[in-house]
């Protein structure tokens, strides 16, 4: 049998101990965590790393509703040092409420943070305006969370990729997975557009494609795909605290001063939409821009200089899946249900634990198990209303900005 050797590592290019399918932040973080332990890891990415939602999000780093929250908060302030490359992480966050309903809703982060001993301050309208120069007279109140923060998705993606390679992990881009080779309850190889790669363990963390790939192994991962859009303004004077959101938006001010924001409503889609010739930017940008102008009216004059969209996957309950299905001895499935970026330091750690130890050693992942969908209604997408618009209602490419 002919051996294919990678000249840079001396390893067989047709084999890896762990193959990770998906080069988003979840897959790259998992690869970094495993490579730090000396595990031979290969990441397969159908396109370019972060080409999906991992490089097209608001950069928020605070998910107080997740069992991974404490580990997320512990790790983010250390990530530049741990990775050896910059993520542009900035701590703390302010959330602005424009009415009483928003004010009540946003208090959940305060309550969840307080449960873990993390501090938040309740702000009146004047205090919000003092802390956020672009806020206006329409402010109802807000919260100053002394936890969480934000980072630069593009910087962070590259940091993960370089750091994992520093520890010996390998990356193959433009390499799509077409199927799996199994023997009983074990996956022994991954078929790709570049040929077969043998392995001891497979991690499926392929964003919207996770469900379709897992289905090839008989694993049901219910997902609905949506287009999530971002807008970016021209640079403005830097705010002291760049992590400001509210009014249904998420985002941040970049170090250069641009306001980068996104937030639903999503445009629901199907996997078949991905290769189709359809615009990535849609009229959602108009809704985002209008809500951003209401959130920060003293920045409403800023021009939107670009926009983009990425496809995100959503589970029926909006919570991630990180699990080793009981039907397979050596498969780990991870879908972060549109909150993957912020949780990536902790989700990568959790995947490392599942692969190497069989269970997570720092958090209870039972609420993230696939078994919670055992009695899911077959028409759950219809019940949620998460259905694509009829083709004729999509905006023609020529009409997009």
Buried (B, 14 or more C-beta within 10 A) or exposed (E): EEEEEEEEEEBBBBBBBBBBBBBBBBBBBBBBBBBBEEBBBBBBBBEEBBBBBBBBBBBBBBBBEBBBBBBBBEBBBEBBEBBEBBBBBBBBBBBBBBEEEBBEBBBEBBEBBEEEEBEBEEBEBEBBBEBBBBBBEEBBBBBBBEBBBBBBBBBBBBBBBBBBBBBBBBBBBEBBBBEBBBEEEBBBBBBBEBEBBBBBBBBBBBBBBBBEBBEBBEBEBBBBBBBBBBBBBBBBEEBEBBBBBBBBBBBBBBEEBBBBBBBBEBBBBEBEBBEEEBBBBBBBBBBBBEBBBBBBBBBBEBEBEBBBBBBBBBBBBEBBBBBBBEEBEBBBBBBBBBBBBBBBBBBBBBBBBBBBEEEBEBBEBEEBBBEBBEEBEEEBBEEBEBEBEEEEEBBEEEEBE
